[in-house]
């Protein structure tokens, strides 16, 4: 997921996106602990996407306050 794509989304969609990514992160962590994770790079990518979305969400909220 690219930052430009995320910046186009409204705040409500970003919050929903964070929720879904955190749920996916939980499931991937669970699979990793059980030894069922087929692609460990997926776990890293989801963590980076969560950080990316949270960063842009914070930027939008700061811009709305200013």
PDB file of N, CA, C and O in Angstrom:
ATOM      1  N   UNK A   1       0.841  -1.161   0.000  1.00  0.00           N
ATOM      2  CA  UNK A   1       0.000   0.000   0.000  1.00  0.00           C
ATOM      3  C   UNK A   1       0.899   1.240   0.000  1.00  0.00           C
ATOM      4  O   UNK A   1       1.794   1.379   0.834  1.00  0.00           O
ATOM      5  N   UNK A   2       0.646   2.101  -0.919  1.00  0.00           N
ATOM      6  CA  UNK A   2       1.458   3.304  -1.077  1.00  0.00           C
ATOM      7  C   UNK A   2       0.892   4.447  -0.231  1.00  0.00           C
ATOM      8  O   UNK A   2      -0.309   4.511   0.032  1.00  0.00           O
ATOM      9  N   UNK A   3       1.777   5.338   0.184  1.00  0.00           N
ATOM     10  CA  UNK A   3       1.364   6.472   1.012  1.00  0.00           C
ATOM     11  C   UNK A   3       0.413   7.388   0.247  1.00  0.00           C
ATOM     12  O   UNK A   3      -0.512   7.947   0.836  1.00  0.00           O
ATOM     13  N   UNK A   4       0.626   7.544  -1.043  1.00  0.00           N
ATOM     14  CA  UNK A   4      -0.259   8.402  -1.839  1.00  0.00           C
ATOM     15  C   UNK A   4      -1.678   7.869  -1.861  1.00  0.00           C
ATOM     16  O   UNK A   4      -2.634   8.644  -1.821  1.00  0.00           O
ATOM     17  N   UNK A   5      -1.822   6.558  -1.924  1.00  0.00           N
ATOM     18  CA  UNK A   5      -3.154   5.947  -1.907  1.00  0.00           C
ATOM     19  C   UNK A   5      -3.830   6.190  -0.561  1.00  0.00           C
ATOM     20  O   UNK A   5      -5.032   6.445  -0.496  1.00  0.00           O
ATOM     21  N   UNK A   6      -3.046   6.107   0.510  1.00  0.00           N
ATOM     22  CA  UNK A   6      -3.597   6.281   1.853  1.00  0.00           C
ATOM     23  C   UNK A   6      -4.021   7.726   2.071  1.00  0.00           C
ATOM     24  O   UNK A   6      -5.049   7.982   2.698  1.00  0.00           O
ATOM     25  N   UNK A   7      -3.244   8.669   1.563  1.00  0.00           N
ATOM     26  CA  UNK A   7      -3.547  10.090   1.766  1.00  0.00           C
ATOM     27  C   UNK A   7      -4.872  10.494   1.117  1.00  0.00           C
ATOM     28  O   UNK A   7      -5.496  11.465   1.545  1.00  0.00           O
ATOM     29  N   UNK A   8      -5.301   9.772   0.107  1.00  0.00           N
ATOM     30  CA  UNK A   8      -6.552  10.093  -0.573  1.00  0.00           C
ATOM     31  C   UNK A   8      -7.778   9.671   0.229  1.00  0.00           C
ATOM     32  O   UNK A   8      -8.881  10.150  -0.037  1.00  0.00           O
ATOM     33  N   UNK A   9      -7.605   8.786   1.203  1.00  0.00           N
ATOM     34  CA  UNK A   9      -8.735   8.271   1.965  1.00  0.00           C
ATOM     35  C   UNK A   9      -9.161   9.267   3.042  1.00  0.00           C
ATOM     36  O   UNK A   9      -8.323   9.979   3.596  1.00  0.00           O
ATOM     37  N   UNK A  10     -10.460   9.319   3.339  1.00  0.00           N
ATOM     38  CA  UNK A  10     -10.920  10.177   4.439  1.00  0.00           C
ATOM     39  C   UNK A  10     -10.552   9.557   5.791  1.00  0.00           C
ATOM     40  O   UNK A  10     -10.169   8.389   5.863  1.00  0.00           O
ATOM     41  N   UNK A  11     -10.672  10.345   6.849  1.00  0.00           N
ATOM     42  CA  UNK A  11     -10.252   9.924   8.183  1.00  0.00           C
ATOM     43  C   UNK A  11     -11.017   8.678   8.646  1.00  0.00           C
ATOM     44  O   UNK A  11     -10.428   7.777   9.244  1.00  0.00           O
ATOM     45  N   UNK A  12     -12.310   8.626   8.376  1.00  0.00           N
ATOM     46  CA  UNK A  12     -13.121   7.480   8.817  1.00  0.00           C
ATOM     47  C   UNK A  12     -12.617   6.183   8.192  1.00  0.00           C
ATOM     48  O   UNK A  12     -12.559   5.149   8.857  1.00  0.00           O
ATOM     49  N   UNK A  13     -12.255   6.244   6.914  1.00  0.00           N
ATOM     50  CA  UNK A  13     -11.739   5.057   6.243  1.00  0.00           C
ATOM     51  C   UNK A  13     -10.369   4.663   6.789  1.00  0.00           C
ATOM     52  O   UNK A  13     -10.040   3.478   6.847  1.00  0.00           O
ATOM     53  N   UNK A  14      -9.579   5.646   7.184  1.00  0.00           N
ATOM     54  CA  UNK A  14      -8.266   5.341   7.756  1.00  0.00           C
ATOM     55  C   UNK A  14      -8.409   4.600   9.084  1.00  0.00           C
ATOM     56  O   UNK A  14      -7.654   3.671   9.370  1.00  0.00           O
ATOM     57  N   UNK A  15      -9.373   5.014   9.880  1.00  0.00           N
ATOM     58  CA  UNK A  15      -9.608   4.342  11.160  1.00  0.00           C
ATOM     59  C   UNK A  15     -10.049   2.903  10.919  1.00  0.00           C
ATOM     60  O   UNK A  15      -9.588   1.991  11.606  1.00  0.00           O
ATOM     61  N   UNK A  16     -10.928   2.694   9.957  1.00  0.00           N
ATOM     62  CA  UNK A  16     -11.363   1.337   9.616  1.00  0.00           C
ATOM     63  C   UNK A  16     -10.199   0.510   9.088  1.00  0.00           C
ATOM     64  O   UNK A  16     -10.085  -0.679   9.386  1.00  0.00           O
ATOM     65  N   UNK A  17      -9.331   1.149   8.297  1.00  0.00           N
ATOM     66  CA  UNK A  17      -8.174   0.469   7.730  1.00  0.00           C
ATOM     67  C   UNK A  17      -7.226   0.012   8.839  1.00  0.00           C
ATOM     68  O   UNK A  17      -6.693  -1.097   8.791  1.00  0.00           O
ATOM     69  N   UNK A  18      -7.020   0.873   9.840  1.00  0.00           N
ATOM     70  CA  UNK A  18      -6.160   0.510  10.967  1.00  0.00           C
ATOM     71  C   UNK A  18      -6.739  -0.691  11.705  1.00  0.00           C
ATOM     72  O   UNK A  18      -6.009  -1.616  12.062  1.00  0.00           O
ATOM     73  N   UNK A  19      -8.041  -0.677  11.930  1.00  0.00           N
ATOM     74  CA  UNK A  19      -8.685  -1.800  12.617  1.00  0.00           C
ATOM     75  C   UNK A  19      -8.483  -3.104  11.863  1.00  0.00           C
ATOM     76  O   UNK A  19      -8.145  -4.127  12.459  1.00  0.00           O
ATOM     77  N   UNK A  20      -8.688  -3.069  10.566  1.00  0.00           N
ATOM     78  CA  UNK A  20      -8.547  -4.296   9.775  1.00  0.00           C
ATOM     79  C   UNK A  20      -7.088  -4.759   9.715  1.00  0.00           C
ATOM     80  O   UNK A  20      -6.812  -5.958   9.751  1.00  0.00           O
ATOM     81  N   UNK A  21      -6.157  -3.807   9.624  1.00  0.00           N
ATOM     82  CA  UNK A  21      -4.746  -4.179   9.597  1.00  0.00           C
ATOM     83  C   UNK A  21      -4.288  -4.753  10.941  1.00  0.00           C
ATOM     84  O   UNK A  21      -3.492  -5.691  10.974  1.00  0.00           O
ATOM     85  N   UNK A  22      -4.784  -4.197  12.039  1.00  0.00           N
ATOM     86  CA  UNK A  22      -4.419  -4.728  13.347  1.00  0.00           C
ATOM     87  C   UNK A  22      -4.994  -6.124  13.557  1.00  0.00           C
ATOM     88  O   UNK A  22      -4.359  -6.971  14.184  1.00  0.00           O
ATOM     89  N   UNK A  23      -6.192  -6.363  13.034  1.00  0.00           N
ATOM     90  CA  UNK A  23      -6.771  -7.709  13.114  1.00  0.00           C
ATOM     91  C   UNK A  23      -5.948  -8.689  12.282  1.00  0.00           C
ATOM     92  O   UNK A  23      -5.692  -9.814  12.712  1.00  0.00           O
ATOM     93  N   UNK A  24      -5.540  -8.261  11.099  1.00  0.00           N
ATOM     94  CA  UNK A  24      -4.699  -9.100  10.250  1.00  0.00           C
ATOM     95  C   UNK A  24      -3.352  -9.363  10.922  1.00  0.00           C
ATOM     96  O   UNK A  24      -2.823 -10.472  10.843  1.00  0.00           O
ATOM     97  N   UNK A  25      -2.798  -8.346  11.581  1.00  0.00           N
ATOM     98  CA  UNK A  25      -1.528  -8.504  12.293  1.00  0.00           C
ATOM     99  C   UNK A  25      -1.665  -9.534  13.414  1.00  0.00           C
ATOM    100  O   UNK A  25      -0.779 -10.367  13.604  1.00  0.00           O
ATOM    101  N   UNK A  26      -2.770  -9.478  14.153  1.00  0.00           N
ATOM    102  CA  UNK A  26      -3.020 -10.447  15.212  1.00  0.00           C
ATOM    103  C   UNK A  26      -3.082 -11.866  14.647  1.00  0.00           C
ATOM    104  O   UNK A  26      -2.477 -12.788  15.195  1.00  0.00           O
ATOM    105  N   UNK A  27      -3.814 -12.030  13.555  1.00  0.00           N
ATOM    106  CA  UNK A  27      -3.945 -13.359  12.948  1.00  0.00           C
ATOM    107  C   UNK A  27      -2.601 -13.877  12.448  1.00  0.00           C
ATOM    108  O   UNK A  27      -2.297 -15.059  12.603  1.00  0.00           O
ATOM    109  N   UNK A  28      -1.801 -13.009  11.855  1.00  0.00           N
ATOM    110  CA  UNK A  28      -0.491 -13.432  11.366  1.00  0.00           C
ATOM    111  C   UNK A  28       0.439 -13.797  12.524  1.00  0.00           C
ATOM    112  O   UNK A  28       1.201 -14.760  12.434  1.00  0.00           O
ATOM    113  N   UNK A  29       0.372 -13.022  13.613  1.00  0.00           N
ATOM    114  CA  UNK A  29       1.188 -13.357  14.791  1.00  0.00           C
ATOM    115  C   UNK A  29       0.782 -14.704  15.358  1.00  0.00           C
ATOM    116  O   UNK A  29       1.629 -15.505  15.753  1.00  0.00           O
ATOM    117  N   UNK A  30      -0.509 -14.947  15.394  1.00  0.00           N
ATOM    118  CA  UNK A  30      -1.025 -16.215  15.886  1.00  0.00           C
ATOM    119  C   UNK A  30      -0.526 -17.363  15.010  1.00  0.00           C
ATOM    120  O   UNK A  30      -0.073 -18.387  15.522  1.00  0.00           O
ATOM    121  N   UNK A  31      -0.608 -17.193  13.699  1.00  0.00           N
ATOM    122  CA  UNK A  31      -0.122 -18.218  12.779  1.00  0.00           C
ATOM    123  C   UNK A  31       1.373 -18.443  12.950  1.00  0.00           C
ATOM    124  O   UNK A  31       1.836 -19.580  12.864  1.00  0.00           O
ATOM    125  N   UNK A  32       2.133 -17.386  13.190  1.00  0.00           N
ATOM    126  CA  UNK A  32       3.573 -17.516  13.364  1.00  0.00           C
ATOM    127  C   UNK A  32       3.888 -18.321  14.620  1.00  0.00           C
ATOM    128  O   UNK A  32       4.790 -19.159  14.610  1.00  0.00           O
ATOM    129  N   UNK A  33       3.157 -18.075  15.694  1.00  0.00           N
ATOM    130  CA  UNK A  33       3.377 -18.817  16.939  1.00  0.00           C
ATOM    131  C   UNK A  33       3.011 -20.291  16.792  1.00  0.00           C
ATOM    132  O   UNK A  33       3.623 -21.160  17.415  1.00  0.00           O
ATOM    133  N   UNK A  34       2.019 -20.558  15.970  1.00  0.00           N
ATOM    134  CA  UNK A  34       1.584 -21.945  15.758  1.00  0.00           C
ATOM    135  C   UNK A  34       2.437 -22.656  14.719  1.00  0.00           C
ATOM    136  O   UNK A  34       2.315 -23.867  14.535  1.00  0.00           O
ATOM    137  N   UNK A  35       3.291 -21.918  14.047  1.00  0.00           N
ATOM    138  CA  UNK A  35       4.139 -22.514  13.028  1.00  0.00           C
ATOM    139  C   UNK A  35       3.444 -22.709  11.697  1.00  0.00           C
ATOM    140  O   UNK A  35       3.890 -23.513  10.879  1.00  0.00           O
ATOM    141  N   UNK A  36       2.371 -21.997  11.469  1.00  0.00           N
ATOM    142  CA  UNK A  36       1.589 -22.154  10.249  1.00  0.00           C
ATOM    143  C   UNK A  36       1.775 -21.012   9.268  1.00  0.00           C
ATOM    144  O   UNK A  36       1.155 -21.007   8.205  1.00  0.00           O
ATOM    145  N   UNK A  37       2.611 -20.049   9.601  1.00  0.00           N
ATOM    146  CA  UNK A  37       2.805 -18.888   8.734  1.00  0.00           C
ATOM    147  C   UNK A  37       3.643 -19.288   7.534  1.00  0.00           C
ATOM    148  O   UNK A  37       4.778 -19.741   7.684  1.00  0.00           O
ATOM    149  N   UNK A  38       3.081 -19.120   6.334  1.00  0.00           N
ATOM    150  CA  UNK A  38       3.781 -19.542   5.122  1.00  0.00           C
ATOM    151  C   UNK A  38       4.713 -18.468   4.590  1.00  0.00           C
ATOM    152  O   UNK A  38       5.732 -18.776   3.972  1.00  0.00           O
ATOM    153  N   UNK A  39       4.362 -17.183   4.833  1.00  0.00           N
ATOM    154  CA  UNK A  39       5.166 -16.092   4.314  1.00  0.00           C
ATOM    155  C   UNK A  39       5.461 -15.105   5.452  1.00  0.00           C
ATOM    156  O   UNK A  39       4.639 -14.234   5.736  1.00  0.00           O
ATOM    157  N   UNK A  40       6.620 -15.229   6.104  1.00  0.00           N
ATOM    158  CA  UNK A  40       6.911 -14.357   7.235  1.00  0.00           C
ATOM    159  C   UNK A  40       7.077 -12.884   6.856  1.00  0.00           C
ATOM    160  O   UNK A  40       6.991 -12.015   7.723  1.00  0.00           O
ATOM    161  N   UNK A  41       7.309 -12.597   5.597  1.00  0.00           N
ATOM    162  CA  UNK A  41       7.448 -11.209   5.150  1.00  0.00           C
ATOM    163  C   UNK A  41       6.112 -10.484   5.266  1.00  0.00           C
ATOM    164  O   UNK A  41       6.076  -9.263   5.423  1.00  0.00           O
ATOM    165  N   UNK A  42       5.023 -11.228   5.189  1.00  0.00           N
ATOM    166  CA  UNK A  42       3.686 -10.647   5.334  1.00  0.00           C
ATOM    167  C   UNK A  42       3.552  -9.934   6.668  1.00  0.00           C
ATOM    168  O   UNK A  42       2.955  -8.860   6.743  1.00  0.00           O
ATOM    169  N   UNK A  43       4.101 -10.521   7.716  1.00  0.00           N
ATOM    170  CA  UNK A  43       4.014  -9.946   9.047  1.00  0.00           C
ATOM    171  C   UNK A  43       4.705  -8.589   9.090  1.00  0.00           C
ATOM    172  O   UNK A  43       4.174  -7.638   9.664  1.00  0.00           O
ATOM    173  N   UNK A  44       5.866  -8.499   8.497  1.00  0.00           N
ATOM    174  CA  UNK A  44       6.613  -7.238   8.454  1.00  0.00           C
ATOM    175  C   UNK A  44       5.862  -6.189   7.637  1.00  0.00           C
ATOM    176  O   UNK A  44       5.789  -5.025   8.031  1.00  0.00           O
ATOM    177  N   UNK A  45       5.307  -6.603   6.504  1.00  0.00           N
ATOM    178  CA  UNK A  45       4.585  -5.666   5.646  1.00  0.00           C
ATOM    179  C   UNK A  45       3.343  -5.097   6.330  1.00  0.00           C
ATOM    180  O   UNK A  45       3.039  -3.913   6.185  1.00  0.00           O
ATOM    181  N   UNK A  46       2.633  -5.934   7.069  1.00  0.00           N
ATOM    182  CA  UNK A  46       1.433  -5.468   7.758  1.00  0.00           C
ATOM    183  C   UNK A  46       1.812  -4.461   8.845  1.00  0.00           C
ATOM    184  O   UNK A  46       1.125  -3.455   9.023  1.00  0.00           O
ATOM    185  N   UNK A  47       2.896  -4.725   9.568  1.00  0.00           N
ATOM    186  CA  UNK A  47       3.343  -3.783  10.597  1.00  0.00           C
ATOM    187  C   UNK A  47       3.718  -2.440   9.985  1.00  0.00           C
ATOM    188  O   UNK A  47       3.409  -1.392  10.552  1.00  0.00           O
ATOM    189  N   UNK A  48       4.376  -2.465   8.845  1.00  0.00           N
ATOM    190  CA  UNK A  48       4.753  -1.220   8.171  1.00  0.00           C
ATOM    191  C   UNK A  48       3.522  -0.476   7.675  1.00  0.00           C
ATOM    192  O   UNK A  48       3.468   0.752   7.745  1.00  0.00           O
ATOM    193  N   UNK A  49       2.533  -1.212   7.174  1.00  0.00           N
ATOM    194  CA  UNK A  49       1.307  -0.571   6.700  1.00  0.00           C
ATOM    195  C   UNK A  49       0.538   0.075   7.852  1.00  0.00           C
ATOM    196  O   UNK A  49      -0.032   1.154   7.691  1.00  0.00           O
ATOM    197  N   UNK A  50       0.521  -0.580   9.010  1.00  0.00           N
ATOM    198  CA  UNK A  50      -0.138  -0.003  10.180  1.00  0.00           C
ATOM    199  C   UNK A  50       0.541   1.312  10.547  1.00  0.00           C
ATOM    200  O   UNK A  50      -0.129   2.315  10.795  1.00  0.00           O
ATOM    201  N   UNK A  51       1.862   1.303  10.580  1.00  0.00           N
ATOM    202  CA  UNK A  51       2.603   2.522  10.921  1.00  0.00           C
ATOM    203  C   UNK A  51       2.353   3.620   9.899  1.00  0.00           C
ATOM    204  O   UNK A  51       2.204   4.787  10.263  1.00  0.00           O
ATOM    205  N   UNK A  52       2.305   3.256   8.632  1.00  0.00           N
ATOM    206  CA  UNK A  52       2.085   4.225   7.561  1.00  0.00           C
ATOM    207  C   UNK A  52       0.708   4.884   7.713  1.00  0.00           C
ATOM    208  O   UNK A  52       0.583   6.105   7.615  1.00  0.00           O
ATOM    209  N   UNK A  53      -0.316   4.070   7.951  1.00  0.00           N
ATOM    210  CA  UNK A  53      -1.669   4.596   8.071  1.00  0.00           C
ATOM    211  C   UNK A  53      -1.794   5.469   9.320  1.00  0.00           C
ATOM    212  O   UNK A  53      -2.425   6.525   9.275  1.00  0.00           O
ATOM    213  N   UNK A  54      -1.194   5.035  10.436  1.00  0.00           N
ATOM    214  CA  UNK A  54      -1.265   5.833  11.658  1.00  0.00           C
ATOM    215  C   UNK A  54      -0.561   7.170  11.485  1.00  0.00           C
ATOM    216  O   UNK A  54      -1.035   8.191  11.983  1.00  0.00           O
ATOM    217  N   UNK A  55       0.553   7.173  10.790  1.00  0.00           N
ATOM    218  CA  UNK A  55       1.283   8.416  10.556  1.00  0.00           C
ATOM    219  C   UNK A  55       0.446   9.394   9.749  1.00  0.00           C
ATOM    220  O   UNK A  55       0.354  10.572  10.096  1.00  0.00           O
ATOM    221  N   UNK A  56      -0.156   8.917   8.689  1.00  0.00           N
ATOM    222  CA  UNK A  56      -0.967   9.792   7.839  1.00  0.00           C
ATOM    223  C   UNK A  56      -2.222  10.252   8.573  1.00  0.00           C
ATOM    224  O   UNK A  56      -2.661  11.389   8.400  1.00  0.00           O
ATOM    225  N   UNK A  57      -2.799   9.377   9.387  1.00  0.00           N
ATOM    226  CA  UNK A  57      -3.963   9.757  10.185  1.00  0.00           C
ATOM    227  C   UNK A  57      -3.597  10.879  11.162  1.00  0.00           C
ATOM    228  O   UNK A  57      -4.354  11.837  11.322  1.00  0.00           O
ATOM    229  N   UNK A  58      -2.440  10.758  11.809  1.00  0.00           N
ATOM    230  CA  UNK A  58      -1.997  11.813  12.720  1.00  0.00           C
ATOM    231  C   UNK A  58      -1.728  13.114  11.972  1.00  0.00           C
ATOM    232  O   UNK A  58      -2.020  14.191  12.491  1.00  0.00           O
ATOM    233  N   UNK A  59      -1.181  13.033  10.773  1.00  0.00           N
ATOM    234  CA  UNK A  59      -0.951  14.230   9.963  1.00  0.00           C
ATOM    235  C   UNK A  59      -2.262  14.922   9.635  1.00  0.00           C
ATOM    236  O   UNK A  59      -2.369  16.145   9.719  1.00  0.00           O
ATOM    237  N   UNK A  60      -3.262  14.125   9.261  1.00  0.00           N
ATOM    238  CA  UNK A  60      -4.571  14.710   8.902  1.00  0.00           C
ATOM    239  C   UNK A  60      -5.235  15.340  10.105  1.00  0.00           C
ATOM    240  O   UNK A  60      -5.832  16.411   9.999  1.00  0.00           O
ATOM    241  N   UNK A  61      -5.135  14.681  11.258  1.00  0.00           N
ATOM    242  CA  UNK A  61      -5.753  15.232  12.470  1.00  0.00           C
ATOM    243  C   UNK A  61      -5.052  16.517  12.890  1.00  0.00           C
ATOM    244  O   UNK A  61      -5.709  17.458  13.335  1.00  0.00           O
ATOM    245  N   UNK A  62      -3.733  16.573  12.758  1.00  0.00           N
ATOM    246  CA  UNK A  62      -2.982  17.793  13.105  1.00  0.00           C
ATOM    247  C   UNK A  62      -3.335  18.924  12.142  1.00  0.00           C
ATOM    248  O   UNK A  62      -3.450  20.079  12.553  1.00  0.00           O
ATOM    249  N   UNK A  63      -3.505  18.595  10.866  1.00  0.00           N
ATOM    250  CA  UNK A  63      -3.862  19.621   9.888  1.00  0.00           C
ATOM    251  C   UNK A  63      -5.277  20.144  10.137  1.00  0.00           C
ATOM    252  O   UNK A  63      -5.560  21.315   9.885  1.00  0.00           O
ATOM    253  N   UNK A  64      -6.155  19.287  10.625  1.00  0.00           N
ATOM    254  CA  UNK A  64      -7.530  19.713  10.894  1.00  0.00           C
ATOM    255  C   UNK A  64      -7.582  20.656  12.101  1.00  0.00           C
ATOM    256  O   UNK A  64      -8.416  21.560  12.151  1.00  0.00           O
ATOM    257  N   UNK A  65      -6.690  20.442  13.066  1.00  0.00           N
ATOM    258  CA  UNK A  65      -6.659  21.295  14.242  1.00  0.00           C
ATOM    259  C   UNK A  65      -6.047  22.654  13.939  1.00  0.00           C
ATOM    260  O   UNK A  65      -6.401  23.661  14.553  1.00  0.00           O
ATOM    261  N   UNK A  66      -5.136  22.669  12.994  1.00  0.00           N
ATOM    262  CA  UNK A  66      -4.433  23.928  12.692  1.00  0.00           C
ATOM    263  C   UNK A  66      -5.239  24.853  11.824  1.00  0.00           C
ATOM    264  O   UNK A  66      -4.777  25.944  11.489  1.00  0.00           O
TER     265      UNK A  66
END
